[in-house]
Amino acid sequence: MAKTISDLTLELSRALSTLDARCRAKRDRAEADKDRRLAKLPSTGAALKKHERALDTIVQQKNTALHQAADARDAAIDNGRSKRSDAHLKVRKQHEREQDRALKKSIRAKREAAKVYEAARRKAKKLALGSQYKAIKKAQAAYEDALAEARQSYDDAIEDARDKYRQGHEDGLSAEQQARREANRKFDREVSNAHEAHDRAVAAADMALGLALADDPKAQAIVSEYQKKLMQIERDCSAAKQALHKKFREDKKKV
């Protein structure tokens, strides 16, 4: 089955989320190594405690953003499901009404045809004996044609109602699917934003720690090495992100 633009966009969003997770893991390992080395220095105790408190606050803020994003996604998906359910109920009731109208119309048409036939038959009985059969035969043919027309009209109306029902059902499912995709895309964006905000806040906290340790050459060397590792991680992750966007643009041209 060929992929659509929506499919490719969702794949890109998820690939970027996976990449962000890998990059965060690398940053976390580098940070853990830095903290372990700094903790061994006798002059860094107070600064490290302040840094840890700042990091704890940053993590809590990120978790709050992630929980809010997840709640918003679930609410949007549930809203899409509810709308689909309401739409299907509306379509089903409309289908039942159209079936009922078609049946009533068919019954009326058959009754009218029967009345016309009986009137023509009574009239034929008043004709000369040699003409009665021909008149009744003609009335019978007209009656059968009327019944066939009523039957065909009913079948056409039922089939049309079924087509509308199927289309309405499919439209409801499609709308629900689109709402789910959009909710997931928005969730992925908000998760990415939360992680980026977290990383910026951590960088600011690390800078503050670096300033607090400015008078300790050993601590400065550890922080400097850590910052170089972060810069390399960012370069690698940026290159990988650009490669994903390039692939997305190339795949989109094939759709």
C-alpha positions in Angstrom: 0.0 0.0 0.0 1.5 3.3 -1.1 2.4 5.8 1.7 0.7 9.2 1.8 2.1 12.6 2.9 0.5 12.1 6.3 2.2 8.7 6.7 5.6 10.1 5.8 5.1 13.1 8.1 4.2 10.8 11.0 7.2 8.6 10.3 9.5 11.7 10.3 8.0 12.9 13.6 8.6 9.5 15.2 12.1 9.2 13.8 13.0 12.6 15.1 11.6 11.6 18.5 13.7 8.5 18.5 16.8 10.5 17.5 16.1 13.0 20.3 15.9 10.2 22.8 19.3 8.8 21.7 20.9 12.2 21.8 19.5 12.8 25.3 20.9 9.5 26.5 24.4 10.6 25.2 24.1 13.9 27.0 23.0 12.3 30.2 26.0 9.9 30.1 28.4 12.8 29.6 26.7 14.8 32.4 26.9 11.8 34.8 30.6 11.4 34.0 31.2 15.1 34.7 29.3 15.0 38.0 31.1 11.9 39.2 34.5 13.5 38.5 33.5 16.8 40.1 32.1 15.1 43.2 35.6 13.8 43.9 37.0 17.4 44.3 36.9 18.8 47.9 36.1 22.3 46.8 32.9 21.6 44.8 30.3 20.5 47.4 28.2 23.6 47.8 28.1 24.4 44.1 27.2 20.8 43.2 24.3 20.8 45.7 22.9 24.0 44.2 23.4 22.5 40.7 21.6 19.3 41.7 18.6 21.3 43.1 18.4 23.3 39.8 18.5 20.1 37.8 15.8 18.5 39.9 13.5 21.5 39.2 14.3 21.3 35.5 13.4 17.6 35.4 10.1 18.3 37.2 9.2 21.0 34.8 9.9 18.7 31.9 7.8 15.9 33.4 4.9 18.3 33.9 5.1 19.3 30.2 5.2 15.7 29.1 2.2 14.8 31.3 0.2 17.7 29.9 1.1 16.7 26.4 0.0 13.2 27.0 -3.2 14.3 28.6 -3.9 16.6 25.7 -3.2 13.8 23.2 -5.5 11.4 25.0 -8.3 14.0 25.2 -8.0 14.8 21.4 -8.1 11.1 20.5 -11.1 10.5 22.8 -12.8 13.5 21.3 -12.2 12.1 17.8 -13.7 8.8 18.9 -16.7 10.4 20.4 -17.3 12.5 17.2 -17.0 9.3 15.1 -19.5 7.5 17.4 -22.0 10.4 17.1 -21.5 10.6 13.3 -22.1 6.8 13.0 -25.3 7.1 15.1 -26.5 10.0 12.9 -25.7 8.0 9.7 -27.4 4.9 11.0 -30.6 6.8 12.0 -30.6 8.5 8.6 -30.2 5.1 6.9 -33.1 3.7 8.8 -35.3 6.7 7.9 -34.5 6.3 4.2 -35.2 2.6 4.3 -38.5 3.3 6.0 -39.4 6.0 3.4 -38.5 3.6 0.5 -40.7 0.8 2.0 -43.7 3.1 2.5 -43.3 4.6 -1.0 -43.2 1.0 -2.4 -46.3 0.0 -0.5 -48.2 3.1 -1.7 -47.2 2.5 -5.3 -48.3 -1.1 -5.2 -51.6 -0.2 -3.6 -52.2 2.5 -6.2 -51.3 0.0 -9.0 -53.8 -2.5 -7.5 -56.5 0.2 -7.5 -55.9 1.1 -11.1 -55.9 -2.5 -12.1 -59.2 -3.2 -10.3 -60.8 -0.1 -11.9 -59.6 -1.2 -15.3 -60.9 -4.8 -14.7 -64.3 -3.6 -13.6 -64.5 -1.3 -16.7 -63.4 -4.3 -18.9 -66.3 -6.4 -17.5 -68.7 -3.9 -19.0 -67.4 -4.3 -22.5 -68.6 -6.7 -25.1 -67.6 -10.3 -24.5 -65.1 -10.3 -27.4 -63.3 -7.3 -26.0 -63.2 -8.1 -22.2 -60.1 -10.4 -22.4 -58.1 -7.9 -24.4 -58.9 -5.1 -22.0 -58.1 -7.3 -18.9 -54.9 -8.5 -20.5 -53.9 -4.9 -21.1 -54.7 -3.9 -17.5 -52.8 -6.9 -16.2 -49.7 -5.9 -18.2 -50.0 -2.3 -16.9 -50.3 -3.7 -13.4 -47.3 -5.9 -13.7 -45.3 -3.0 -15.1 -46.3 -0.8 -12.2 -45.3 -3.5 -9.7 -41.9 -3.9 -11.5 -41.4 -0.1 -11.4 -42.3 0.0 -7.7 -39.9 -2.8 -7.0 -37.1 -1.2 -9.0 -37.7 2.1 -7.3 -37.5 0.5 -3.9 -34.3 -1.4 -4.8 -32.7 1.8 -6.1 -33.7 3.7 -3.0 -32.4 0.9 -0.7 -29.1 0.7 -2.6 -28.7 4.5 -2.5 -29.3 4.5 1.2 -26.7 1.8 1.7 -24.2 3.7 -0.4 -24.8 6.8 1.8 -24.5 4.7 4.9 -21.2 3.1 3.8 -19.8 6.5 2.8 -20.9 8.1 6.1 -19.4 5.3 8.0 -16.1 5.5 6.2 -16.1 9.3 6.6 -16.5 9.0 10.3 -13.6 6.5 10.5 -11.4 8.6 8.3 -12.1 11.7 10.5 -11.3 9.8 13.6 -8.1 8.5 12.1 -7.1 12.0 11.0 -7.8 13.3 14.5 -5.6 10.6 16.0 -2.8 11.3 13.6 -2.9 15.0 14.3 -3.0 14.4 18.1 0.0 12.2 17.8 1.9 14.7 15.7 1.1 17.5 18.2 2.2 15.2 21.0 5.5 14.5 19.3 6.1 18.2 18.7 5.3 19.0 22.3 7.5 16.2 23.6 10.3 17.5 21.4 9.8 21.0 22.7 9.8 19.8 26.3 13.1 18.1 25.8 14.6 21.1 24.0 13.5 23.4 26.8 15.0 20.9 29.3 18.3 20.8 27.5 18.5 24.6 27.3 17.8 24.9 31.0 20.4 22.2 31.8 22.9 24.1 29.7 22.2 27.3 31.6 22.5 25.4 35.0 25.8 24.0 33.8 27.0 27.4 32.8 26.1 28.7 36.3 28.0 25.7 37.8 31.0 26.5 35.6 31.1 30.1 36.9 30.8 28.9 40.5 33.8 26.6 39.9 35.9 29.2 38.0 38.5 29.5 40.7 39.2 25.7 40.7 41.5 24.7 37.7 40.7 21.0 38.1 37.0 21.7 38.1 37.3 24.0 35.1 39.2 21.3 33.2 36.4 18.8 33.9 33.7 21.2 32.9 35.5 22.3 29.8 35.9 18.6 28.7 32.2 18.1 29.3 31.2 21.1 27.2 33.4 19.8 24.3 31.6 16.5 24.5 28.2 18.2 24.4 29.3 20.3 21.4 30.3 17.1 19.6 27.0 15.4 20.5 25.0 18.4 19.2 26.9 18.4 15.9 26.3 14.6 15.4 22.6 14.9 16.3 22.1 17.9 14.1 23.7 16.0 11.2 21.4 13.0 11.8 18.4 15.3 12.0 19.3 16.9 8.7 19.6 13.5 7.1 16.1 12.5 8.3 14.7 15.7 6.8 16.5 15.1 3.5 15.1 11.6 3.3 11.6 13.0 4.0 11.9 15.5 1.2 13.1 12.8 -1.2 10.3 10.4 -0.2 7.7 13.1 -0.5 8.6 13.7 -4.2 7.8 10.0 -4.9 4.2 10.3 -3.5 
